Amino acid sequence: MDLIQAFENVLVNPREMAVLWLGQAGFLIKDCKGKKAVIDPYLTDSVERLSGYKRLMMPIVSPDALDVDIYLCTHAHDDHLDVDAAPEIMKNPETILIGPSSVTSICRSLGIVTERMVEVEMGQACQIGDYIVTAVYADHGDLEPCAVGFVVENGGVTLYFTGDTAYRPEQMAAAFKMHPDVVILPINGEFGNLNAEEAALVARDCGAKAAIPSHFWTLAVHRGDPFEFGEKMKELAPECRANYLCQGEFAIFHANLEGKRGELA
């Protein structure tokens, strides 16, 4: 049984969300109805083809294996908007892509029609099925001024995907006030991204119960040290668990009775 089929068979109860790491900054999410969203999947060698950086960790699934309802993309860098994978992921005519203008512009050039894309700016929210997606602040500097993060809500569980960003607590306050149960953050500290200490500070500031580190080890140029992140979490955010995932591993998070915070399954 392949990875995606195995994930399809995972039972997700009401008020739960399953989160699977695809590697790099890519994650696959499933709700209790089996509806799926994918965030920033990098599943080919397009970065090497376009920029010369060889990937060190091989893709765990092929793009055509993904059959998702929502395709979220935070910004237009090749390791987040995989131009070789995007047309394959969008082959399902029901899939909706959500991203900032830099993403939708490139996707139109790939033949993805405007009617199947939702272009968002910071502060804008949209709902597709039971998923409520809000674009939130991200600072990727002049590298990608259109970059956003996403807060995804479904079934009482709130996931904050920071995207590629520097540590800007004042500007991130709106996302923090959405009280995420789970936060997914880069820890590589390169190209303006959060380093291990800054990622731990975001986990503390947003009040999440679980923090999933990402954006490390796929490309040598990105660096990243998950052990250091874990140590900084103990020091700076002791009430939030560093939730490590292997590529292809998933965790299930569920809402408590009040629906204000998630609990680890």
C-alpha positions in Angstrom: 0.0 0.0 0.0 1.5 3.4 -0.9 1.8 6.3 1.4 -1.1 8.4 0.1 -3.5 5.4 0.1 -2.4 4.6 3.7 -3.2 8.2 4.7 -6.5 8.0 2.9 -7.3 5.0 5.2 -6.5 6.9 8.4 -9.5 7.5 10.6 -10.0 11.1 11.5 -12.8 11.7 14.0 -15.0 14.8 14.2 -13.1 17.7 15.8 -9.8 16.3 14.7 -7.2 17.1 12.0 -4.5 14.8 10.6 -1.3 16.5 9.5 1.3 14.6 7.4 4.8 16.0 6.5 5.7 15.7 2.8 9.2 17.1 3.4 10.7 20.5 3.1 7.8 23.0 3.9 5.1 20.7 2.5 2.2 19.3 4.5 -0.9 17.3 3.7 -4.0 17.8 5.9 -7.2 15.7 6.2 -10.4 16.3 8.1 -13.0 13.9 9.5 -14.9 14.0 6.1 -11.8 13.0 4.2 -11.4 16.4 2.6 -7.7 17.3 2.1 -5.6 20.4 1.8 -2.0 20.5 0.8 0.4 23.3 1.8 3.6 24.2 -0.2 4.4 20.7 -1.5 7.8 20.5 -3.1 7.7 17.1 -4.9 10.1 17.3 -7.9 13.6 18.4 -8.7 12.5 21.7 -10.1 14.8 23.7 -7.8 17.8 21.9 -9.2 16.6 22.4 -12.7 15.9 26.1 -12.2 18.4 27.1 -9.6 21.1 24.4 -9.5 20.4 23.3 -5.9 20.3 19.5 -5.6 17.8 18.1 -3.2 19.2 15.8 -0.5 16.0 14.2 0.7 14.1 12.5 -2.1 10.3 13.2 -2.7 8.2 10.7 -0.8 5.2 10.9 -3.2 4.8 11.9 -6.8 2.7 15.0 -7.6 0.1 13.0 -9.5 -0.6 10.9 -6.4 -2.1 13.9 -4.6 -5.8 14.3 -4.9 -6.7 17.3 -2.8 -9.6 19.7 -2.4 -7.4 22.7 -1.6 -3.9 23.6 -2.7 -2.4 26.3 -0.5 0.8 28.1 -1.5 2.4 30.8 0.6 4.7 32.3 -2.0 6.3 31.9 -5.4 9.8 30.5 -4.5 10.5 27.2 -6.3 10.6 25.1 -3.2 7.1 26.3 -2.2 5.5 26.8 -5.6 6.8 23.7 -7.4 6.1 24.6 -11.0 6.6 21.0 -12.2 4.2 19.7 -9.6 1.5 22.3 -9.6 -0.2 21.3 -12.9 -0.3 17.7 -11.8 -1.8 18.6 -8.5 -4.4 20.8 -10.2 -5.5 18.0 -12.6 -8.5 17.3 -10.4 -11.0 19.9 -11.8 -12.5 20.4 -8.3 -9.2 21.4 -6.7 -9.0 25.1 -5.7 -5.6 26.9 -5.3 -5.3 29.7 -2.8 -2.3 32.0 -2.8 -1.0 35.6 -3.1 -0.7 37.4 -6.5 2.9 36.2 -7.1 1.6 32.6 -7.0 -1.5 33.1 -9.0 0.4 34.9 -11.7 2.8 32.0 -12.2 0.0 29.5 -12.0 -1.8 31.2 -14.8 1.3 30.9 -16.9 1.3 27.2 -16.2 -2.2 26.9 -17.7 -4.2 26.9 -14.4 -7.4 28.9 -15.0 -8.2 31.9 -12.9 -11.6 30.5 -12.0 -9.9 27.8 -10.0 -7.8 30.1 -8.0 -8.5 32.4 -5.0 -6.0 35.2 -4.8 -5.5 36.5 -1.2 -3.7 39.2 0.6 -2.8 39.5 4.3 -6.0 39.5 6.4 -8.3 38.0 3.8 -10.2 34.8 4.6 -12.1 32.3 2.5 -14.0 29.1 3.2 -14.0 26.0 1.1 -16.1 23.2 2.6 -15.3 23.1 6.3 -11.9 24.7 5.8 -11.6 28.3 6.8 -8.3 29.7 5.4 -7.0 33.1 6.5 -3.9 34.7 4.9 -1.8 36.3 7.6 1.4 38.3 7.8 4.8 36.9 6.7 8.0 38.8 6.2 10.1 37.3 3.5 11.7 40.6 2.7 12.5 41.7 -0.8 12.9 38.0 -1.7 9.2 37.7 -2.0 7.2 40.7 -0.8 3.8 39.0 -1.6 4.5 36.1 0.8 1.9 35.2 3.4 1.3 32.7 6.1 -2.0 30.8 6.5 -4.2 30.0 9.5 -6.4 27.0 8.7 -9.4 26.2 10.8 -11.5 23.0 10.6 -13.5 21.0 13.2 -12.4 23.1 16.1 -8.7 22.7 15.4 -6.6 25.7 14.3 -3.3 25.3 12.5 -1.0 28.2 11.9 1.4 27.8 9.0 3.8 30.7 9.2 5.3 30.2 5.8 8.8 31.6 5.2 9.1 34.6 7.5 11.4 36.5 9.9 10.4 37.0 13.6 8.1 40.0 13.6 5.9 39.5 16.7 4.0 42.8 16.5 3.0 42.2 12.9 2.2 38.5 13.6 -0.1 39.5 16.5 -3.3 39.0 14.4 -2.3 35.4 13.7 -1.4 34.9 17.4 -4.8 36.2 18.4 -6.4 33.4 16.4 -5.1 31.1 19.2 -3.6 28.3 17.0 -3.5 24.8 18.5 -0.6 23.8 16.2 2.1 25.9 14.6 4.3 24.8 11.7 7.4 26.9 11.2 10.7 27.0 9.4 13.8 26.6 11.5 16.6 27.0 8.9 17.5 30.6 9.7 18.5 31.2 6.0 17.1 33.7 3.5 15.5 35.7 6.2 13.6 32.7 7.8 13.2 31.9 11.5 16.1 30.2 13.1 15.7 27.7 15.9 15.4 30.3 18.7 13.1 32.6 16.7 10.8 29.7 15.9 10.6 28.8 19.6 9.7 32.4 20.3 6.8 32.2 17.8 5.6 29.0 19.3 5.6 30.7 22.7 4.0 33.9 21.5 1.1 32.2 19.7 0.3 29.9 22.6 0.1 26.7 20.5 0.3 23.4 22.2 2.3 21.7 19.5 5.0 23.1 17.2 6.1 21.2 14.1 9.6 22.2 12.7 10.1 22.2 8.9 12.1 23.6 6.1 15.4 21.8 6.9 17.6 19.1 5.3 16.0 19.0 1.9 18.5 21.4 0.3 22.0 21.9 1.8 21.8 25.6 1.4 18.9 25.8 3.8 20.6 24.3 6.8 18.5 23.9 10.0 19.0 22.0 13.3 15.9 20.3 14.8 17.9 19.4 17.9 18.7 23.0 18.6 15.0 23.8 18.0 14.0 21.3 20.6 16.4 22.7 23.2 15.2 26.2 22.5 11.6 25.0 22.9 12.4 23.6 26.4 14.0 26.9 27.3 11.6 29.4 25.8 8.3 27.6 25.2 8.1 24.8 27.8 4.3 24.6 27.6 4.4 23.9 23.8 5.5 20.5 22.6 8.1 20.2 19.8 6.3 17.7 17.6 8.9 16.1 15.3 7.7 14.3 12.2 9.6 12.2 9.8 8.9 12.6 6.1 5.7 10.6 5.5 4.7 10.5 9.1 1.5 12.1 10.4 0.1 13.3 13.7 -3.6 13.7 14.6 -4.6 16.8 16.6 -8.0 17.1 18.2 -10.0 20.0 19.8 -10.9 20.0 23.5 -14.5 20.3 24.6 -14.3 24.1 24.6 -12.8 24.1 21.1 -10.2 26.7 22.1 -7.1 24.6 22.0 -6.0 21.3 20.4 -4.7 18.3 22.2 -2.2 15.8 20.9 -3.8 12.5 19.9 
